[in-house]
Amino acid sequence: MIKIGNKALNYAQSKSLCFVVLIKNTEIDCDCGNIHNHVKTVKIKALFETEIIDKELYDIYKYTDIKVFILKDLKIAEDINIYQKVKIPFMKPTFGVKGITA
């Protein structure tokens, strides 16, 4: 089940956006111990549906006319909760997601 918080829902509805949940790979290199790791983190973006290039890579869900695209490589651990993080003045709002692991 998907739940979108009121602030995130109002923002997406007012701008006709959808949410895209994807994986961000971060490479960590440390010369001190010859350590090379790749860290996967779950990221969420609010985009126009036309900005999503490969729709076949995503599972598509709907919550009150807002589409949520979730990358098929991600694991849904529990109920999905999308929320708006604390807004910093003069910046676009940022969003978070719970219930999905990489």
C-alpha positions, 0 to 999 in steps of 0.5 A, a space after each residue: 500500500 502506498 501513502 503520500 503525505 499531505 504536503 507532498 501530495 498537494 505539491 505533486 497535484 498542484 504541479 501535475 508531477 509524479 514520483 520516481 523512486 530509484 537507486 543512486 550508486 555512490 562510489 567510496 574510494 579510500 587509498 589508506 586501506 585500498 578500500 573501494 565500495 559501492 553504496 546504494 541509496 534509495 532516492 525519490 524525485 518529483 518529475 513530470 511523467 514526460 521526463 521518465 525515459 525508460 518506463 518499462 524499468 519501473 513498477 507503476 502505482 497510483 495514489 489519488 491520481 498521482 503516479 508513483 514509479 518504483 524501480 523494479 530492482 528495489 525491494 518493498 519491505 513494508 507499506 510505502 510512505 512518501 513525505 516532504 522533508 523540511 523545506 529550506 527557504 528559496 529551495 525546491 522541496 525535497 522528498 523522502 520515502 520509507 518502506 523500500 530498500 535497495 
